[in-house]
Amino acid sequence: MIDALPRELGNLKSDAEANFKAALAGGLRRMDLVTREEFELQQAVLERTREKLEVLEARLKELDAVD
């Protein structure tokens, strides 16, 4: 979009680019997105939780079998 502006506009082009980036960043912040690091951290927590759940389910089956 910025590249479509004529070169003669000089400073206007850089101002438009800065304004466009700021507007885009603001829009993304309002979308309540998470960073890649936050996503990967939560994914690791979920994997550990699933592993623990599988262990607990297996233990529960063992206990039920004893009864």
PyMOL CGO cylinders between C-alpha atoms (Angstrom):
from pymol import cmd
from pymol.cgo import CYLINDER

trace = [
    CYLINDER, 0.00, 0.00, 0.00, 2.80, 2.40, 0.94, 0.3, 1, 1, 1, 1, 1, 1,
    CYLINDER, 2.80, 2.40, 0.94, 4.74, 1.51, -2.20, 0.3, 1, 1, 1, 1, 1, 1,
    CYLINDER, 4.74, 1.51, -2.20, 1.83, 2.76, -4.31, 0.3, 1, 1, 1, 1, 1, 1,
    CYLINDER, 1.83, 2.76, -4.31, 2.49, 6.35, -3.18, 0.3, 1, 1, 1, 1, 1, 1,
    CYLINDER, 2.49, 6.35, -3.18, 4.58, 8.45, -5.59, 0.3, 1, 1, 1, 1, 1, 1,
    CYLINDER, 4.58, 8.45, -5.59, 8.24, 9.02, -4.67, 0.3, 1, 1, 1, 1, 1, 1,
    CYLINDER, 8.24, 9.02, -4.67, 7.74, 12.78, -4.81, 0.3, 1, 1, 1, 1, 1, 1,
    CYLINDER, 7.74, 12.78, -4.81, 5.74, 12.66, -1.62, 0.3, 1, 1, 1, 1, 1, 1,
    CYLINDER, 5.74, 12.66, -1.62, 8.95, 11.91, 0.34, 0.3, 1, 1, 1, 1, 1, 1,
    CYLINDER, 8.95, 11.91, 0.34, 8.15, 12.60, 4.01, 0.3, 1, 1, 1, 1, 1, 1,
    CYLINDER, 8.15, 12.60, 4.01, 4.48, 11.92, 3.50, 0.3, 1, 1, 1, 1, 1, 1,
    CYLINDER, 4.48, 11.92, 3.50, 5.37, 8.40, 2.45, 0.3, 1, 1, 1, 1, 1, 1,
    CYLINDER, 5.37, 8.40, 2.45, 7.38, 7.74, 5.62, 0.3, 1, 1, 1, 1, 1, 1,
    CYLINDER, 7.38, 7.74, 5.62, 4.66, 9.37, 7.76, 0.3, 1, 1, 1, 1, 1, 1,
    CYLINDER, 4.66, 9.37, 7.76, 2.00, 7.25, 6.07, 0.3, 1, 1, 1, 1, 1, 1,
    CYLINDER, 2.00, 7.25, 6.07, 4.09, 4.13, 6.66, 0.3, 1, 1, 1, 1, 1, 1,
    CYLINDER, 4.09, 4.13, 6.66, 4.53, 4.95, 10.36, 0.3, 1, 1, 1, 1, 1, 1,
    CYLINDER, 4.53, 4.95, 10.36, 0.80, 5.67, 10.75, 0.3, 1, 1, 1, 1, 1, 1,
    CYLINDER, 0.80, 5.67, 10.75, -0.12, 2.48, 8.93, 0.3, 1, 1, 1, 1, 1, 1,
    CYLINDER, -0.12, 2.48, 8.93, 2.17, 0.39, 11.16, 0.3, 1, 1, 1, 1, 1, 1,
    CYLINDER, 2.17, 0.39, 11.16, 0.78, 2.04, 14.29, 0.3, 1, 1, 1, 1, 1, 1,
    CYLINDER, 0.78, 2.04, 14.29, -2.81, 1.42, 13.17, 0.3, 1, 1, 1, 1, 1, 1,
    CYLINDER, -2.81, 1.42, 13.17, -2.02, -2.20, 12.33, 0.3, 1, 1, 1, 1, 1, 1,
    CYLINDER, -2.02, -2.20, 12.33, -0.29, -2.76, 15.68, 0.3, 1, 1, 1, 1, 1, 1,
    CYLINDER, -0.29, -2.76, 15.68, -3.26, -1.20, 17.50, 0.3, 1, 1, 1, 1, 1, 1,
    CYLINDER, -3.26, -1.20, 17.50, -5.71, -3.41, 15.64, 0.3, 1, 1, 1, 1, 1, 1,
    CYLINDER, -5.71, -3.41, 15.64, -3.72, -6.52, 16.48, 0.3, 1, 1, 1, 1, 1, 1,
    CYLINDER, -3.72, -6.52, 16.48, -3.59, -5.57, 20.17, 0.3, 1, 1, 1, 1, 1, 1,
    CYLINDER, -3.59, -5.57, 20.17, -7.38, -5.22, 20.26, 0.3, 1, 1, 1, 1, 1, 1,
    CYLINDER, -7.38, -5.22, 20.26, -7.73, -8.73, 18.85, 0.3, 1, 1, 1, 1, 1, 1,
    CYLINDER, -7.73, -8.73, 18.85, -6.38, -10.11, 22.14, 0.3, 1, 1, 1, 1, 1, 1,
    CYLINDER, -6.38, -10.11, 22.14, -3.81, -12.33, 20.42, 0.3, 1, 1, 1, 1, 1, 1,
    CYLINDER, -3.81, -12.33, 20.42, -1.06, -14.20, 22.22, 0.3, 1, 1, 1, 1, 1, 1,
    CYLINDER, -1.06, -14.20, 22.22, 2.60, -14.33, 21.34, 0.3, 1, 1, 1, 1, 1, 1,
    CYLINDER, 2.60, -14.33, 21.34, 4.26, -17.45, 19.97, 0.3, 1, 1, 1, 1, 1, 1,
    CYLINDER, 4.26, -17.45, 19.97, 6.14, -17.82, 23.28, 0.3, 1, 1, 1, 1, 1, 1,
    CYLINDER, 6.14, -17.82, 23.28, 2.91, -17.67, 25.31, 0.3, 1, 1, 1, 1, 1, 1,
    CYLINDER, 2.91, -17.67, 25.31, 1.29, -20.21, 23.00, 0.3, 1, 1, 1, 1, 1, 1,
    CYLINDER, 1.29, -20.21, 23.00, 4.22, -22.62, 23.23, 0.3, 1, 1, 1, 1, 1, 1,
    CYLINDER, 4.22, -22.62, 23.23, 4.36, -22.26, 27.01, 0.3, 1, 1, 1, 1, 1, 1,
    CYLINDER, 4.36, -22.26, 27.01, 0.66, -23.11, 27.35, 0.3, 1, 1, 1, 1, 1, 1,
    CYLINDER, 0.66, -23.11, 27.35, 1.07, -25.98, 24.91, 0.3, 1, 1, 1, 1, 1, 1,
    CYLINDER, 1.07, -25.98, 24.91, 3.85, -27.44, 27.09, 0.3, 1, 1, 1, 1, 1, 1,
    CYLINDER, 3.85, -27.44, 27.09, 1.68, -27.06, 30.20, 0.3, 1, 1, 1, 1, 1, 1,
    CYLINDER, 1.68, -27.06, 30.20, -1.17, -28.85, 28.44, 0.3, 1, 1, 1, 1, 1, 1,
    CYLINDER, -1.17, -28.85, 28.44, 1.11, -31.71, 27.35, 0.3, 1, 1, 1, 1, 1, 1,
    CYLINDER, 1.11, -31.71, 27.35, 2.37, -32.20, 30.93, 0.3, 1, 1, 1, 1, 1, 1,
    CYLINDER, 2.37, -32.20, 30.93, -1.20, -32.10, 32.22, 0.3, 1, 1, 1, 1, 1, 1,
    CYLINDER, -1.20, -32.10, 32.22, -2.29, -34.73, 29.70, 0.3, 1, 1, 1, 1, 1, 1,
    CYLINDER, -2.29, -34.73, 29.70, 0.62, -36.97, 30.71, 0.3, 1, 1, 1, 1, 1, 1,
    CYLINDER, 0.62, -36.97, 30.71, -0.32, -36.67, 34.37, 0.3, 1, 1, 1, 1, 1, 1,
    CYLINDER, -0.32, -36.67, 34.37, -3.97, -37.38, 33.55, 0.3, 1, 1, 1, 1, 1, 1,
    CYLINDER, -3.97, -37.38, 33.55, -3.03, -40.52, 31.63, 0.3, 1, 1, 1, 1, 1, 1,
    CYLINDER, -3.03, -40.52, 31.63, -0.98, -41.74, 34.61, 0.3, 1, 1, 1, 1, 1, 1,
    CYLINDER, -0.98, -41.74, 34.61, -3.87, -41.05, 36.98, 0.3, 1, 1, 1, 1, 1, 1,
    CYLINDER, -3.87, -41.05, 36.98, -6.35, -42.80, 34.69, 0.3, 1, 1, 1, 1, 1, 1,
    CYLINDER, -6.35, -42.80, 34.69, -4.13, -45.87, 34.50, 0.3, 1, 1, 1, 1, 1, 1,
    CYLINDER, -4.13, -45.87, 34.50, -3.75, -45.89, 38.29, 0.3, 1, 1, 1, 1, 1, 1,
    CYLINDER, -3.75, -45.89, 38.29, -7.51, -45.58, 38.72, 0.3, 1, 1, 1, 1, 1, 1,
    CYLINDER, -7.51, -45.58, 38.72, -8.04, -48.57, 36.41, 0.3, 1, 1, 1, 1, 1, 1,
    CYLINDER, -8.04, -48.57, 36.41, -5.59, -50.55, 38.51, 0.3, 1, 1, 1, 1, 1, 1,
    CYLINDER, -5.59, -50.55, 38.51, -7.43, -49.65, 41.70, 0.3, 1, 1, 1, 1, 1, 1,
    CYLINDER, -7.43, -49.65, 41.70, -10.81, -50.50, 40.17, 0.3, 1, 1, 1, 1, 1, 1,
    CYLINDER, -10.81, -50.50, 40.17, -9.45, -53.88, 39.05, 0.3, 1, 1, 1, 1, 1, 1,
    CYLINDER, -9.45, -53.88, 39.05, -8.38, -54.70, 42.62, 0.3, 1, 1, 1, 1, 1, 1,
    CYLINDER, -8.38, -54.70, 42.62, -11.90, -54.18, 43.95, 0.3, 1, 1, 1, 1, 1, 1,
]
cmd.load_cgo(trace, "trace")
